[in-house]
Amino acid sequence: MVSATIDLLKKELPVEEGSLVLSKDVKTGLVLVDVVNGFCSVGAGNLAPVKPDKQISYMVKESARLAKLFCGEKWPVFAFLDSHHPDIPEPPYPPHCIAGTDEARLIPDLQWLENEANATLKCKDCIDGFLGSVEKDGSNVFVDWVKKNQIKAILVVGICTDICVLDFVCSTLSARNRRMLTPLKDVIVYSGACATFDLPVHVAKDINGALAHPQDLMHHIGLYIAKGRGARLVSEVSFAAL
């Protein structure tokens, strides 16, 4: 039934995807959204996978590959880390990624970014990373990163496709359209390096207040909405000879 529903959805709401060849001709920055233990490492917390998950594992692999390539070329990298205060809940989600815990750290394959001069790490305490980048003085760390590096395109990867990735992409597109992010032109979402969690309806019905969240279905919906807001979707990312 779920498979048939997804097939029907993809037929009625098709998402066309291209390919991306990165080169020095266009200044591109990589944005990693919440590739942290609390969402990606098996058993790491309330919102972590309870068993190995194919979609999440591939996202992690591709995110790490791209981060290595970008840093190897000294191209800018920006990583959001979900990080919450224990006394400030985030309904409807249970406590997760509490600041200072291992849940709020990058996955092991990306922890080297903590000491990488080419990378900017930003802890965020809300779903939308763009909003989470606002500092007490009104400045925005993400906006400053784009302007400082004169970035013309961002490549967005991470988790969850339909939640934190989507909210960040939509806010960034709106900010770009209002010319708050000059010289940014393109917001590109790499579908294979995005993932979301799986909570089938037969499991959700036994959890008080939970909403069903079938993984493949919600992943597709997240990509569809991102494209509808103006993002460019790609299913392949490669590097030109540099």
Secondary structure, 3 states (H helix, E strand, C coil): CHHHHHHHHHHHCCCCCEEEEECCCCCEEEEEECCEHHHHCCCCCCCCCCCCCHHHHHHHHHHHHHHHHHHHCCCCEEEEEECECCCCCECCECCCCECCCHHHCECHHHHHHHHCCCEEEEEECCCCHHHHCECCCCCEHHHHHHHHHCCCEEEEEEECHHHHHHHHHHHHHHHHHCCCCCCCCEEEEEEEEEECCCECHHHHCCCCCCCCECHHHHHHHHHHHHHHHCCEEEEEEEECCC
